Amino acid sequence: MRDIRPTLTRRPKAWVERGGLSTLLLALPMLVLFTYFSWIPIGRAVEMSFQKTNLIRPAEWVGLQNFRHVLDDPVLWKAIKNTAEFVVIALLFGFPIPIILAICMNELTKLKGLFSALAFLPVVIPPVASILLWRVFYDAGDHGLFNTVFGWFGLGPYPWIQSADTSMISIVLLATWSNAGSTVIIYLAALASVRGELYEAAEVDGATAWQRIWHVTLPQLRTVLFVTFILQIIGTFQVFTEPFLLTRGGPSNSTVTLLLLVYRKAFGTGGGGDYGAAAALSVMLVAFLAVLSAIYFRATRSWSNR
């Protein structure tokens, strides 16, 4: 049997000679900050999920009682239904629209910079300011912006966020408008890396614009599409700001989401101050998203490598 000890002893030296030590030193501040601000709070949240605490009195270890309390909460299942509804509708609107906009903007080369700035503008606006602005747009009276526009055509007025039937779709429209710009920029950067000779070859073969998009553009964006899709799934499951500022979960809990329920348990009136239950619900959500991400990457591994 070949003696591998010399190889093992040479590895640390070779690693240092290749610049491994300097790389580690440069990455050390980031690792320390990430551990302090991310991993330690995550570990503390997991610990709190097994405790009864209000962060003032000494914590009491209660085991799985917080998880049972969360599962017995009837509002949880309403929040799960609302979150799932938001995820489905947001993906139907929010996933294809940035792709379409990015492709159209990529074709309009002369005005590409202008359209890129306009697409990214909603991302620059502070979320609180944009949501408060949309509250004016969604005003159920005749003087609301959207109802005013529809009134020109003899339609409305519509209740928008004041009705349980239309409140969720109203939040989806706001979330799509405010978040699409950053995704458009990602797609534009990916489109810039597509080799021009592929389009030239397609034109020589007589391909139409749609055929070039279907057979050249989208296949070249496959990896980016897979990554942004799972990121949008994770982001939509964690929706909080829009329903919190726009509807506070109403009317009749029609827009309460999982993260909004976490906030209510931790800081809300009535049931507020139950940090153990809030941590337990957060841990359950993280575990679900981790399993969902693992299944997604496992299922799409062969597709993304084609």
Sine and cosine of phi, psi and omega as CSV:
sin_phi,cos_phi,sin_psi,cos_psi,sin_omega,cos_omega
0.00,0.00,0.72,-0.70,-0.05,-1.00
-0.94,0.33,0.70,-0.71,0.00,-1.00
-0.97,0.23,0.87,-0.50,-0.06,-1.00
-0.98,-0.20,0.03,1.00,-0.04,-1.00
-0.88,0.48,-0.66,0.75,0.06,-1.00
-0.87,0.50,-0.60,0.80,0.01,-1.00
-0.91,0.42,-0.66,0.75,-0.01,-1.00
-0.92,0.39,-0.60,0.80,-0.01,-1.00
-0.96,0.29,-0.44,0.90,0.00,-1.00
-0.99,0.16,-0.33,0.94,-0.09,-1.00
-0.88,0.47,-0.76,0.65,0.03,-1.00
-0.85,0.52,-0.65,0.76,0.00,-1.00
-0.90,0.44,-0.71,0.71,0.02,-1.00
-0.90,0.44,-0.59,0.81,0.01,-1.00
-0.90,0.43,-0.65,0.76,0.03,-1.00
-0.93,0.38,-0.66,0.75,-0.02,-1.00
-0.91,0.41,-0.50,0.87,0.01,-1.00
-0.99,0.14,0.07,1.00,0.04,-1.00
1.00,-0.05,0.27,0.96,-0.02,-1.00
-0.91,0.42,-0.61,0.79,-0.02,-1.00
-0.92,0.39,-0.70,0.72,0.03,-1.00
-0.90,0.43,-0.60,0.80,0.05,-1.00
-0.89,0.46,-0.68,0.73,0.02,-1.00
-0.90,0.44,-0.66,0.75,0.00,-1.00
-0.91,0.42,-0.63,0.78,0.03,-1.00
-0.93,0.38,-0.57,0.82,-0.02,-1.00
-0.99,0.11,-0.24,0.97,-0.09,-1.00
-0.87,0.49,-0.72,0.69,0.03,-1.00
-0.85,0.53,-0.67,0.75,0.02,-1.00
-0.90,0.44,-0.66,0.75,0.00,-1.00
-0.90,0.43,-0.65,0.76,0.01,-1.00
-0.90,0.43,-0.72,0.69,0.00,-1.00
-0.90,0.43,-0.67,0.74,-0.01,-1.00
-0.90,0.43,-0.65,0.76,0.03,-1.00
-0.90,0.43,-0.69,0.72,-0.08,-1.00
-0.94,0.35,-0.66,0.75,-0.10,-1.00
-0.99,-0.10,-0.19,0.98,-0.03,-1.00
-0.86,-0.51,-0.89,0.46,-0.13,-0.99
-0.93,0.36,-0.64,0.77,0.03,-1.00
-0.90,0.43,-0.73,0.69,0.09,-1.00
-0.87,0.49,-0.59,0.81,0.04,-1.00
-0.90,0.44,-0.71,0.70,0.04,-1.00
-0.89,0.46,-0.61,0.79,0.04,-1.00
-0.91,0.41,-0.62,0.79,0.03,-1.00
-0.91,0.42,-0.65,0.76,0.06,-1.00
-0.88,0.47,-0.68,0.74,0.02,-1.00
-0.89,0.46,-0.70,0.72,-0.01,-1.00
-0.90,0.43,-0.45,0.89,-0.01,-1.00
-0.90,0.43,-0.29,0.96,0.04,-1.00
-0.96,-0.28,0.25,0.97,-0.04,-1.00
-0.79,-0.61,0.38,-0.93,0.17,-0.99
-0.95,-0.30,0.91,-0.41,-0.11,-0.99
-0.47,-0.88,0.52,-0.85,0.15,-0.99
-0.89,-0.45,0.27,0.96,0.02,-1.00
0.92,0.38,0.15,0.99,0.05,-1.00
-0.89,-0.45,-0.86,0.52,0.05,-1.00
-0.98,0.19,0.34,-0.94,0.03,-1.00
-0.85,0.53,0.64,-0.77,-0.04,-1.00
-0.94,0.34,0.57,-0.82,0.03,-1.00
-0.90,-0.44,0.81,-0.59,-0.03,-1.00
-0.96,0.27,0.84,-0.54,-0.06,-1.00
-0.84,-0.54,0.09,1.00,0.04,-1.00
0.92,0.40,-0.80,-0.60,-0.06,-1.00
-1.00,-0.03,0.19,0.98,-0.06,-1.00
-0.88,0.48,-0.62,0.79,0.01,-1.00
-0.90,0.45,-0.64,0.77,0.01,-1.00
-0.92,0.40,-0.65,0.76,0.05,-1.00
-0.91,0.42,-0.63,0.78,0.03,-1.00
-0.89,0.45,-0.67,0.74,0.01,-1.00
-0.91,0.41,-0.68,0.73,-0.04,-1.00
-0.93,0.36,-0.44,0.90,0.02,-1.00
-1.00,0.10,-0.12,0.99,-0.02,-1.00
-0.97,0.25,0.88,-0.48,-0.01,-1.00
-0.90,0.43,-0.42,0.91,0.01,-1.00
-0.94,0.35,-0.41,0.91,-0.01,-1.00
-0.85,0.53,-0.73,0.68,-0.06,-1.00
-0.94,0.35,-0.51,0.86,0.12,-0.99
-0.92,0.39,-0.65,0.76,0.02,-1.00
-0.92,0.40,-0.63,0.77,0.04,-1.00
-0.89,0.46,-0.70,0.71,0.02,-1.00
-0.88,0.47,-0.71,0.70,-0.01,-1.00
-0.91,0.42,-0.66,0.75,0.01,-1.00
-0.90,0.43,-0.69,0.72,0.03,-1.00
-0.89,0.46,-0.64,0.77,0.04,-1.00
-0.89,0.45,-0.68,0.73,0.02,-1.00
-0.89,0.45,-0.67,0.74,-0.01,-1.00
-0.87,0.49,-0.73,0.68,-0.04,-1.00
-0.90,0.44,-0.76,0.65,-0.03,-1.00
-0.92,0.39,-0.65,0.76,-0.02,-1.00
-0.91,0.42,-0.58,0.81,0.03,-1.00
-0.95,0.31,-0.60,0.80,0.03,-1.00
-0.89,0.46,-0.60,0.80,0.02,-1.00
-1.00,-0.02,-0.77,0.64,-0.20,-0.98
-0.97,0.23,-0.35,0.94,0.00,-1.00
-1.00,0.09,-0.76,0.65,-0.04,-1.00
-0.97,0.24,-0.52,0.85,-0.08,-1.00
-0.86,0.50,-0.74,0.67,0.04,-1.00
-0.88,0.48,-0.57,0.82,0.03,-1.00
-0.91,0.43,-0.73,0.68,-0.01,-1.00
-0.88,0.47,-0.71,0.71,0.00,-1.00
-0.89,0.45,-0.67,0.74,-0.02,-1.00
-0.91,0.42,-0.67,0.75,0.00,-1.00
-0.92,0.40,-0.69,0.72,0.02,-1.00
-0.89,0.45,-0.66,0.75,0.00,-1.00
-0.93,0.36,-0.53,0.85,0.03,-1.00
-0.93,0.36,-0.51,0.86,0.02,-1.00
-0.97,0.22,-0.50,0.87,0.01,-1.00
-1.00,0.01,0.97,0.24,-0.14,-0.99
-0.91,0.42,-0.55,0.84,-0.07,-1.00
-0.93,0.37,-0.57,0.82,-0.04,-1.00
-0.95,-0.33,0.34,0.94,-0.08,-1.00
-0.88,0.47,-0.68,0.73,-0.02,-1.00
-0.90,0.44,-0.67,0.74,0.00,-1.00
-0.90,0.43,-0.74,0.68,-0.01,-1.00
-0.92,0.40,-0.54,0.84,0.06,-1.00
-0.90,0.44,-0.68,0.74,0.03,-1.00
-0.90,0.43,-0.67,0.74,0.01,-1.00
-0.91,0.42,-0.62,0.79,0.00,-1.00
-0.93,0.38,-0.56,0.83,-0.05,-1.00
-1.00,0.06,-0.16,0.99,-0.05,-1.00
-0.85,0.52,-0.70,0.71,0.01,-1.00
-0.87,0.49,-0.47,0.88,0.00,-1.00
-0.95,0.31,-0.53,0.85,-0.02,-1.00
-0.96,0.29,-0.55,0.83,-0.01,-1.00
-0.91,0.41,0.74,-0.67,0.04,-1.00
-0.83,0.56,0.69,-0.72,-0.05,-1.00
-0.83,0.56,-0.66,0.75,-0.02,-1.00
-0.89,0.46,-0.68,0.73,-0.01,-1.00
-0.90,0.43,-0.69,0.72,-0.02,-1.00
-0.92,0.40,-0.63,0.78,-0.01,-1.00
-0.93,0.37,-0.68,0.74,0.05,-1.00
-0.89,0.45,-0.56,0.83,0.06,-1.00
-0.91,0.42,-0.67,0.75,0.01,-1.00
-0.94,0.35,-0.39,0.92,0.11,-0.99
-0.88,0.47,-0.60,0.80,0.08,-1.00
-0.93,0.37,-0.67,0.75,0.03,-1.00
-0.86,0.51,-0.62,0.79,-0.09,-1.00
-1.00,0.01,0.18,0.98,0.01,-1.00
-0.83,0.56,0.75,-0.66,-0.09,-1.00
-0.97,0.24,-0.20,0.98,0.01,-1.00
-0.98,0.19,0.06,-1.00,-0.02,-1.00
-0.92,0.39,-0.35,0.94,-0.04,-1.00
-1.00,0.00,-0.02,1.00,0.11,-0.99
-0.91,0.41,0.56,-0.83,-0.11,-0.99
-0.86,0.51,-0.78,0.63,-0.04,-1.00
-0.91,0.42,-0.67,0.74,0.02,-1.00
-0.92,0.39,-0.52,0.86,0.07,-1.00
-0.91,0.42,-0.70,0.71,0.01,-1.00
-0.90,0.44,-0.72,0.69,0.02,-1.00
-0.91,0.42,-0.51,0.86,0.02,-1.00
-0.90,0.43,-0.47,0.88,0.05,-1.00
-0.87,0.48,-0.44,0.90,-0.01,-1.00
-0.97,-0.26,0.23,0.97,0.04,-1.00
0.97,0.23,0.37,0.93,-0.02,-1.00
-0.93,-0.37,0.39,-0.92,0.09,-1.00
0.99,0.14,-0.24,-0.97,0.00,1.00
-0.96,0.29,0.43,-0.90,0.00,-1.00
-0.94,-0.35,0.50,-0.86,-0.08,-1.00
-0.98,0.21,-0.39,0.92,0.01,-1.00
0.81,0.59,-0.89,-0.45,-0.09,-1.00
-0.97,0.22,-0.11,0.99,0.01,-1.00
-1.00,0.08,-0.08,1.00,-0.03,-1.00
-0.87,-0.49,0.64,-0.77,0.02,-1.00
-0.92,0.39,-0.38,0.93,-0.03,-1.00
-0.98,0.20,-0.48,0.88,-0.09,-1.00
-0.88,-0.47,-0.05,1.00,-0.09,-1.00
-0.92,0.39,-0.64,0.77,-0.06,-1.00
-0.93,0.36,-0.70,0.71,0.01,-1.00
-0.91,0.42,-0.51,0.86,0.06,-1.00
-0.91,0.41,-0.65,0.76,0.04,-1.00
-0.92,0.40,-0.61,0.79,0.02,-1.00
-0.89,0.46,-0.68,0.73,0.02,-1.00
-0.88,0.48,-0.67,0.74,0.04,-1.00
-0.90,0.43,-0.72,0.70,-0.02,-1.00
-0.90,0.44,-0.62,0.78,0.02,-1.00
-0.90,0.43,-0.69,0.72,0.01,-1.00
-0.89,0.46,-0.67,0.74,-0.11,-0.99
-0.98,0.18,-0.40,0.92,-0.11,-0.99
-0.95,-0.31,-0.22,0.98,-0.07,-1.00
-0.92,0.39,-0.53,0.85,-0.09,-1.00
-0.86,0.51,-0.71,0.70,-0.01,-1.00
-0.90,0.44,-0.59,0.80,0.03,-1.00
-0.94,0.34,-0.59,0.80,0.06,-1.00
-0.86,0.50,-0.68,0.73,0.01,-1.00
-0.88,0.47,-0.63,0.78,0.04,-1.00
-0.89,0.46,-0.70,0.71,0.00,-1.00
-0.92,0.39,-0.61,0.79,0.04,-1.00
-0.90,0.45,-0.64,0.77,0.05,-1.00
-0.91,0.42,-0.62,0.79,0.04,-1.00
-0.93,0.36,-0.61,0.79,0.02,-1.00
-0.91,0.42,-0.51,0.86,0.01,-1.00
-0.91,0.40,-0.37,0.93,-0.02,-1.00
-1.00,0.00,-0.09,1.00,0.03,-1.00
-0.95,0.30,0.78,-0.63,-0.06,-1.00
-0.92,0.40,0.73,-0.68,-0.04,-1.00
-0.92,0.40,-0.47,0.88,-0.02,-1.00
-0.91,0.41,-0.38,0.92,0.05,-1.00
-0.92,0.39,-0.66,0.75,0.05,-1.00
-0.93,0.38,-0.62,0.78,0.02,-1.00
-0.90,0.45,-0.65,0.76,0.03,-1.00
-0.91,0.42,-0.63,0.78,0.02,-1.00
-0.91,0.42,-0.63,0.77,0.02,-1.00
-0.92,0.40,-0.62,0.79,0.04,-1.00
-0.89,0.46,-0.59,0.81,0.01,-1.00
-0.98,0.20,0.01,1.00,0.04,-1.00
0.99,0.13,0.38,0.92,-0.02,-1.00
-0.95,0.30,0.63,-0.78,0.08,-1.00
-0.98,0.20,0.10,-0.99,0.01,-1.00
-0.88,0.48,-0.68,0.73,0.02,-1.00
-0.90,0.43,-0.66,0.75,0.02,-1.00
-0.91,0.42,-0.60,0.80,0.06,-1.00
-0.90,0.43,-0.66,0.75,0.01,-1.00
-0.91,0.42,-0.69,0.72,-0.09,-1.00
-0.95,0.30,-0.63,0.77,-0.12,-0.99
-0.99,-0.17,-0.23,0.97,-0.02,-1.00
-0.87,-0.49,-0.83,0.55,-0.13,-0.99
-0.91,0.41,-0.83,0.55,-0.07,-1.00
-0.89,0.46,-0.67,0.74,0.07,-1.00
-0.87,0.49,-0.58,0.81,0.02,-1.00
-0.95,0.32,-0.37,0.93,0.02,-1.00
-0.99,-0.11,0.15,0.99,-0.14,-0.99
-0.82,0.57,-0.77,0.63,-0.05,-1.00
-0.89,0.45,-0.68,0.73,0.02,-1.00
-0.90,0.44,-0.64,0.77,0.00,-1.00
-0.89,0.45,-0.67,0.74,0.01,-1.00
-0.89,0.46,-0.66,0.75,-0.03,-1.00
-0.94,0.34,-0.73,0.68,-0.02,-1.00
-0.91,0.41,-0.50,0.87,0.01,-1.00
-0.91,0.42,-0.74,0.68,0.00,-1.00
-0.93,0.36,-0.56,0.83,0.05,-1.00
-0.90,0.43,-0.62,0.79,0.04,-1.00
-0.94,0.34,-0.58,0.82,0.07,-1.00
-0.88,0.47,-0.74,0.67,0.00,-1.00
-0.89,0.46,-0.68,0.73,-0.01,-1.00
-0.90,0.43,-0.65,0.76,-0.02,-1.00
-0.95,0.33,-0.54,0.84,0.08,-1.00
-0.91,0.41,-0.40,0.92,-0.04,-1.00
-0.98,-0.20,0.39,0.92,-0.02,-1.00
-0.89,0.45,0.74,-0.67,-0.02,-1.00
-0.57,-0.82,-0.77,0.63,-0.17,-0.99
-0.86,0.51,-0.73,0.68,-0.08,-1.00
-0.89,0.45,-0.80,0.59,0.02,-1.00
-0.93,0.37,-0.48,0.88,0.00,-1.00
-0.92,0.40,-0.73,0.68,-0.06,-1.00
-1.00,0.08,-0.46,0.89,-0.11,-0.99
-1.00,0.01,-0.68,0.74,-0.12,-0.99
-0.77,-0.64,-0.20,0.98,-0.09,-1.00
0.84,0.54,0.46,0.89,0.01,-1.00
1.00,0.01,-0.13,0.99,-0.03,-1.00
-1.00,-0.06,-0.11,-0.99,-0.14,0.99
-0.97,0.23,0.60,-0.80,0.03,-1.00
0.84,0.55,0.66,0.75,0.03,-1.00
0.88,0.48,0.39,0.92,-0.04,-1.00
-0.96,0.28,-0.27,0.96,0.01,-1.00
-0.82,-0.58,0.26,0.97,0.06,-1.00
-0.95,0.33,0.77,-0.63,-0.02,-1.00
-0.92,-0.39,0.07,-1.00,-0.05,-1.00
-0.89,0.46,-0.71,0.71,0.00,-1.00
-0.94,0.34,-0.53,0.85,0.07,-1.00
-0.92,0.39,-0.57,0.82,0.07,-1.00
-0.93,0.37,-0.61,0.79,0.10,-1.00
-0.86,0.52,-0.71,0.71,0.01,-1.00
-0.88,0.47,-0.68,0.73,-0.02,-1.00
-0.88,0.48,-0.67,0.74,-0.02,-1.00
-0.92,0.38,-0.54,0.84,-0.05,-1.00
-1.00,0.05,-0.67,0.74,-0.16,-0.99
-0.79,-0.62,-0.20,0.98,-0.10,-0.99
-0.95,0.30,0.24,-0.97,0.04,-1.00
-0.96,0.28,0.41,-0.91,0.01,-1.00
0.99,0.13,-0.99,0.13,-0.03,-1.00
-1.00,-0.04,0.16,0.99,-0.05,-1.00
-0.92,0.39,0.40,-0.92,0.01,-1.00
1.00,-0.07,-0.04,1.00,0.02,-1.00
-1.00,-0.04,0.97,0.23,-0.10,-1.00
-0.94,0.33,-0.48,0.88,0.04,-1.00
-0.90,0.43,-0.71,0.71,0.03,-1.00
-0.91,0.41,-0.63,0.77,0.04,-1.00
-0.89,0.46,-0.67,0.74,0.03,-1.00
-0.91,0.40,-0.62,0.79,0.01,-1.00
-0.89,0.45,-0.70,0.71,0.03,-1.00
-0.90,0.43,-0.62,0.78,0.04,-1.00
-0.89,0.45,-0.68,0.73,0.01,-1.00
-0.90,0.44,-0.65,0.76,0.03,-1.00
-0.89,0.45,-0.65,0.76,0.02,-1.00
-0.91,0.41,-0.68,0.73,0.02,-1.00
-0.89,0.46,-0.68,0.74,0.01,-1.00
-0.89,0.46,-0.67,0.74,0.02,-1.00
-0.89,0.45,-0.71,0.70,-0.01,-1.00
-0.92,0.40,-0.57,0.82,0.04,-1.00
-0.91,0.42,-0.70,0.71,0.03,-1.00
-0.91,0.41,-0.68,0.73,0.02,-1.00
-0.88,0.48,-0.68,0.74,0.02,-1.00
-0.90,0.43,-0.66,0.75,0.01,-1.00
-0.89,0.46,-0.69,0.73,0.02,-1.00
-0.90,0.43,-0.66,0.75,-0.02,-1.00
-0.89,0.46,-0.76,0.65,-0.02,-1.00
-0.92,0.39,-0.54,0.84,0.07,-1.00
-0.92,0.40,-0.66,0.75,-0.06,-1.00
-0.96,0.28,-0.50,0.87,-0.08,-1.00
-0.98,-0.21,0.13,0.99,-0.05,-1.00
-0.88,0.47,-0.71,0.70,-0.04,-1.00
-0.94,0.34,-0.56,0.83,-0.01,-1.00
-0.94,0.35,-0.67,0.74,-0.07,-1.00
-0.94,0.33,-0.33,0.94,-0.02,-1.00
-1.00,-0.09,0.04,1.00,0.00,-1.00
-0.96,0.30,0.00,0.00,0.00,0.00
